[in-house]
């Protein structure tokens, strides 16, 4: 379904373009190849054309040609627009709102609870992290997981803490500090999904070089 009014407008434009092309091809075929005769009704001359089902084949042919012509811009249009949702996260009385890419290839999950994992940039989460944990992320690009666990002791994060193994390009194996939030709300166009069964993993690097999104969402967030 269209994600916004802009996407809806594009879908309607493509639909009506193809429909008008089909109708125009059928009418043109009727007038060029059909048998025409003039009939007068109440003093008004009308041109009548003998309609045959075969004229519909001209409309179908026009539609196929037009779809072939529009195939490349259509594919480019669909692939150029990433599936970005708005995601709100609440934890320990704090909340943050981010834009997250709905990554259909994201299969990251907590090895213990098997809950889906959402990657979120550290800068978007720092307000809800304990000062001891925040200090480690501030001074190191990827702090030691052992130091992060020790720094979270005695805080609200300790009871919700998770360790998430992961691998990425240029780094075969690694560990991310994660936590289970109080709640997550995902807004995808007009649809709203409330999710409490997920893990937030802290990523201390930019996920989008252009700032288009600050998180990588798991597709299971939409399964509620």
N, C-alpha and C positions, 0 to 999 in steps of 0.2 A: 504494500500500500504506500502511497506517496507520503514522504516524511514531513513535508511542509507545503505551503502554498506555491512556492516556486517550482517544486517537483510536480505538483498537481497541474500547474499551468503547462509545463513541458509535455506531460503525458497527454493532456487534452489537445495540445497543438499537434502532436504526432498523430493522434487518433483522427482528428478532423481533417488533417492534410491527406491522409490515406483514404478516408471516406469520400472527400470531395473529388479526389483523383479517380476513384472507382466510378462514382456517379457521372463525372464528366466524360469518362471513356465510354460508358454505356450509352449516354445521350448522343455522343459524337458518332458512334457506330450505327445507332438507329437512323440518324439523319443522313449519313453517308451511304449506307447500304440498304436501308429499309425502304419499303414502298410507301410513298407519301401521297396523300390526297387532301383536297381542301373541302371543308364542309362549313356551311353558313348556319349560324344559330342566332336568331333574333337580330339579324343584320350584322353579326360579327363573324368575320372569316377566321376559321381555325385550321391550322395545319395538323393533320393527324398522321401518325406513323404506326404502321403495323408492328406491334411489339412481338419479338420472338425470344425464347429463353436463351438462344445462342448468343444474343447480345451481352448477356451476363459474363460470358467468357472473356470479352474485351475488358470488362471491369476487373476481373480476376487477374488478367495479364498485367493491367496497369498497376494493380496493387503489388504484384510480385516484383515488377520493375522498380517501383518506388521503394519498397522495403529493401531491395538490393542496393539502391543508391544511398538510403539512409542508414544502412547497416553499420558502416564505419563510424559516423558521428554519434549514432545511438550507443554503440559499444563504448566509445570514448567518453560520452557523457555519463554513462553508468559507472565506468571504472574510475573516472576522475573524481567522483564525489564519494569520499569515504563515509562509512556508516558511523556517525558520531552521535552519541547520546549524552544527555546531562545526568550526572550521577551525584547524589547527595549522600554523605557519609556522616553518621553520628557516633561519637564515642566519648564517654566520661564527661558528659555535659557540653562538649564542643561539637561543632558541625562544620563541614566544608563542602563546597560545591565545585565540581570539576567537569570538564568535557572529556569523555572517554571514547576511544575507538572500540567499537564492538568487533573484537577479533574472533572470527569464526574458527580460526585455526588454533586458538588458545586452549590447550588441554591441561594447563597447569592446575594442580590440585594439592591440597594438604595431604601428605602421606598418612597421617593419623586419622583424621576425621573424614577425609576424602571430599571435603567441601571445595567448591571452585575458588580459585585465587584470582584476585584483581590486582594488577600492578598499578601503583600510583606514585607519582613523583614526590619526593621527600618534601619539597617546598610547599606542596598543597596540604601536607599533614603535620607540619612542624608545630602548629598551634595546639594540637591535641596530644603531643608527645611530652613525656617528662623531660625536665631540663637536662638531666644526666644523659639521656639518650640523644637529645637534640645536640648537645655539645659534641658528641662523637661524630655525628653526621656532618656537623659544621666544619670539623677539622680534618676529615678524611673522606675521600670520594666513595670508598666502600669499606667501612669500619669492620674490624674483626667481629665475627658472629659471637665469639666468646665474650668479648668486651661489651657487646650490646646486651647480651643476656645478663651479665653482672650489673650493668648500669640500670637495668629495669627492675632489679630486686627492690621490694618494698614499695613499689608504685602500682597504680591501677593497671598498668600495662602488663605486669607480671602474670596476673591471673588469666589474661587473654592472649598471651604471647604464643607465637608459632614460629617454627623454623622451616623455611620452604626451600628445598633443593631445586636448582634450576640450571639450565645451560643456555648459552646464547652465542651469537657469532663472535669469534675471537676469544671466547672464554668457555671452555668445554663444561666445566663444573663450577658451581658456586652455591652460596647459601644466602638467602634473603630473610630479614626479620619481618615477620608478619604478625597480625593481631586480628582477633575477631571483634568487629565493631558491634555497637548496640543495634544499629539498623542501617540499611542501605535503601535508597529510593532511586529508581532508574526512570527517567522520562525520555520516551522515544516518540517524538512527535506528540500526538494527543494521548498516547497510552502511558499509563503509570504502573510501575511494578515495584511493590514493596518486598524487600528481600532481607532476611535476617540470617540466612544460612550461607555465609560466604566469608572468605578471609581476605584482608587487605595486606598486600606485600609492599614494603617500602623500597622504592627504587631511587637511588641517589644520582640519577642521570636524566637528561632530557629524553623523553620518549618520542617527541616529534621535534625535528630541527626547526620547524616553522611555528611552533607553539599552537598548532591546530588542536591538539588534545594533550591532556596531562595524565591520562590513564589508559590501560589496556583492559577492557572489560571482558569477562567470560560470558559466552553465550548462554550458559545455564542461569544467568541472572534474570533472563526473561521467562524462565520456566517456573511459574508460581501458580 
